[in-house]
Amino acid sequence: MARFFKKLGATPPTVGALAATATAAAITALWVQHRARKAERDNPPIGRFVEVDGVRLHYLEKGEGPAVVLLHGNTVLLQDFIGSGLIDRLAVNHRVIAFDRPGFGYSERPRDRLWTAPAQAALLQRALVQIGVEHPVVVGHSWGTLVALGLAADLPAYVRGLVLISGYYYPTARLDVALTAPAALPLLGDVLRYTLSPLTGRLLLKHTVKTMFWPAPVPDNFFDVMPREMMLRPLQIRAEAEDAAFMAPASAQFRRHYAKLTLPVSIFGGAGDKIVDVESHSVRLHRDLPRSTLTVVPGAGHMVHYALADEIVDAINLMIVDQSVERHAPAMAIGAAP
């Protein structure tokens, strides 16, 4: 290593510093790789797999009845919907499918394509068709709302309705995008994801989760349900950074479709959300969507689905009943009395 730096013309003190830094980075990379492999041994897949377009996707399925699809946000995994209670509550009367989005949990994220929200929506829709899901209500939380909107924008006849929770719907400046963007870059990002990013992520994880729940407390069992080491693997760090970078372009693209969406939409937000401003996004979206309802909860933050699991289930039930009535209602003859 020292000889390599000498060939580059570095002075002896510089050679020593560079060699020490390179050695430390190599040791850290080995440690990060070890922790990632251990995380996967300690937390094996909890669901099934489906392969679509060469991408292996991990999903959890439970219950029977009308289909409900759950799409998690950034940072977390599909276990977020276990911790919030949504999967168990919905599975009483519905067929519930919760995906690890590409790059999260046990779902793959190959580098042969850009994983924009429309690209994720298209892949997941093909996966749903492959496992026999028809006319689902699609529930998205945070970044997952963009994938849900992608499904509705491209295939409005396929989606029964949308439930959008704490979403980012309009392009606005985001400091977190600037901070995480380097981890999405080729080469530099690879170095960061195996050295600095997992270390800083480990130090900041509790604070990040606390901010996500604020002003509500973090549930005592959150990290029992949500495996923290799985969230710190290099693959997931890349997925998080890329998703953050694609967020503003996706919202700019989808906002052109809002006025044309005629399917029912239930919007939920927490009044104290520190991640996405509820007035600038949820309230504004409600004004722009012709068939939407809005619920904003005081004392809740970005993870509002933990506080409102029952209300979200009620909204889904009502959406399914209303859509079933509309689909099966007899057509009224022209000129007939109402």
N, C-alpha and C positions, 0 to 999 in steps of 0.2 A: 504493500500500500504506500509506504513512504517513498519507494523508488518511483512509483507512478507520479506522485506530486512533484518529485524532484525534476522529472522529465518535463513537467509543465513550467519549470522555471521558478518554483516557489523557494523562498529562503528557508534555512533550517528551522527557525522557530515556527514559521508558517506551516512547514511540512509536518512538524510534530502536532500542531493544533488540528490540522486537517485530518491527519491519520487518526488521532484520538476521536474526532467527531465521527468519522466514517465507521470506526470500530464500534462506538457507542450506538450509532444508528443500526448497524448490522445486528448487534446483540438485542436491541429493542425490537427489531423486526422479527427475530426468532421468537422472542417472548410473546409478541402480539399474535403471531401465527399459532403458537402453543395455546394461548388463551382462547383463540377462536375455535380451535379443534376441540379443546376441553369443553367449551360452551355447548358445542353440538353433541358431544358425548353425554353431557349432563342433562341436556334438554332435547331429547329425540322428537321427531315429528309427531304431532298429536292428531293429524288428519290424514287425508288421502292426497294422491297426486294425479294430475292430468297433464298430458303433454300436448301443446298446441304450437304449431309453426316452429318446432324445434326448441321450445321453451317449456321447462318442467315447472308447473305451478302447484303450490301446496294450498289445500283448502280444508276447512272443517265443515262437515254437514251434519245436521241434526233435525229431527222432527219430520212431520208430514203435513201436507196441505198446500195452500198457495205459497209460491216461492218468494222469499225475501233474501236479497243479496246485501252483504255488509262489506264495506270498503274502508279500511282504516286510514289514518292520516300518516304524517311523517313521524319519524323517530320510533314509533311503536310497531307492534306486530298484530296479527289477528287476535291474539290473547286479550287485546284491549276490550273486545266485545264480550269476552268471558268475564273479565273483571267488572265491567259495568253492569253485568246481569242481562244484557240484551239477548244473548243467544238462548239462555235457558227460558227467559220469559216468552220469547217469540216461538220457540220450538214446541210449546204447548199446542199451538194451532197452526203452525206454518212449517214449511220446509225451509230451513235456514242454511245459507251457504256463506261462510266467511272466508275470504281469500287473504293469504299473504300477498300483497302486491309485488310486482317484479323487483327483486333485490332485497326484499325484506323476509325475515324468517327463513323458510326453506324454499322460497320461490327463486328461480334463476333470473339473472339479468345479463344476458350476453351483450358483448360490446359491438355487435354487428348492426345495431340500429340505435336511433335516438328514442329514449323512453319518455316521450312527451305524454301528456294526459290523453290526447286522442289515440296515440299508439297503445297505451295501456288499456284504454276503453275497448278498442278493437280486438285486442288479444283476449281480454276477459270475456267479451261477448261470444267469441268463438269457443272459448272454454265452456261457457254456460250452455251453449247449444250442444256441445259434445257430451255433457253430462245430463242432458235432457231437461234443462230449465227453460220454461216458457213464461213469458209475460210477468216478469218479477217486479216487485217493488224494490227499488235500489236505494240503499241507505249509505250515505257517505259522510265521513267525519273529517274535517279539516282538509288536507290535501286530497283525501278520497272524494270530496264533493266535486272536484274537477273531473275525476274519472267518471263519476255518476252523471255529470252534465255532458261529458263526451258521449256516453251511451245514449242519453236522451236526445242530443242534438243530431247524432248520426242515424239513430234508429228509433224514432219516436213511437212507432207502432209496436216495437218490441217491449218497451218499458211501460209498466202499468202506472207507475208514479214514482216520485222522488221524495226522499226525506233527507234534507241537507242540514248538517249540524256543524256550527262554528266554522263555516267555510270562508274562503278567500275568493271573491267573485269579481273584483275590479282591480286593474293594475295600479299599485301604489308602491312607493319606495319602501324597501325592507332592508334594515341593517343586517339581519341574519343571513340574507342572501350574499351580501358582500363578504361576510365573515366565513361562510362555509364554501363559497364558490371555488377557492383554490383546490379543495379536496376532490373536485369533479374533473380537474384538468388531467390530461394524459401526462405521464412521466412525473411531473411535480406532484400531482394528486396521488399517484401510486406511492411515492416516498412518504408523503404526509399520512396516508391511511395506514401505513405500517410502522409509523414512528410517533409523530406528534399528536395526530388527531385522536387515536384511542386513549392516549394519556390525558389529554385535556378533556375529552369526552367523559372519562371516568371521574375526573375531579369535579366536573360541572353537572353530572347527570342528576343528582338529587336536587340541585338548584333548578335545573331545567324542568324537572317534573313538578316541583313546587310551583313554579311560574305557570305551568300548564293548568294546574288545578285552581290557582288563586282566583278569588278569595276563599274558596272552599278548601278544606284540608285534604291532603293526600290520604287516600284510604290506607289503613294500616297494613293491608295485605297486598298492596299494589305490586311490590317487587317479588312477592311470592307467586303471583299470577304472571307477571311480566318479567321474563328472564333477562336481567340487566346485561349479562355478558353477551347474549345474542344481539343486543342492541349496539354493542361496541365492536363488532367484527368489521374488518376492512370492507367487505362487500356491502354491508348495510350502510356504512359511512358514505361510500360512493353513491348509493341509491339516494340517501338523504340529501347529499350535496347537489346531485343532478336534479332531483325533484324541486329543490329550492330555486335552482336556476331556471327551471321551466315554468315556474308558477305564474309569473307576470305575463309571459307570452300566451299561456293557456287562457288566463282570465280575459286578456284582450281579445282573443279569438272567440271565446264563448259568449261574451257580452253582446255580440251581434245577433245571437240566436235567442236571447231572452224573450223578446217581444213575440217571437213565433212559437214559443213553447206553450202548448195548450193542455198538456197533461197536468194532473194535480201535483202540487208541490207543497210540502210542509217544511218550514224553515224554523230551526231552533238555534238560539244563541244565549250566551251568558253575559249579563250586563257588565260583569267585571273582567271580561276577557282581556288578558294582557298580550295575547299572541296575535289576534285579529280583531280590529276595532269593530264592534257589533253595529254601530250606527253607519259606518262607511261601507259595510258589506251586507250583513243580513237585512237590516232595515231598508237599505237602498234596493237590494234585490227584490224584496217583497213588493216595493213600488213598481218594479219593472216587469214582474211576472203576473200575467193575467189571472192565473188560477192558483194562487198561493195563500197559505196561512202563515202567520208569524207568531212565535212564542219566544219572548225574551225574559230570562229569569234573573231576578235580583239575587245577589249572594252566590252566584255561580260564575265560573270562568270558562276557559276553552274546553274543558272536559265536561261539558254540561250534560252529556248523556249519562254520566254517573248519577247526577241529581235528578234527571228526568226520564229514567228508563221506562217507567210505567206510562208516562204521557206519550213518549215516542211509540211505544207498542200500541197505545190507543189510536194514535194518528194513523199508524199502518193498518190497523184493523178497519178503521173507518174508510180509509182509502180503498181497501180491497172490496169492502161491501158496496161502496158507491160505484166503483168501476164495474162490479158484477151486475149491478142494477142497470147501469147504462148499456152494457153490452147485450143484455138479454131483454131489454125493454122493447115491446113491439113498436114498429114504426107507425106513426100517426098518418092516416090518409089525408091527402091535400083537401082542404075545405071541411074537414071533420071538426065537430065541436070539441073544444078542449075538455 
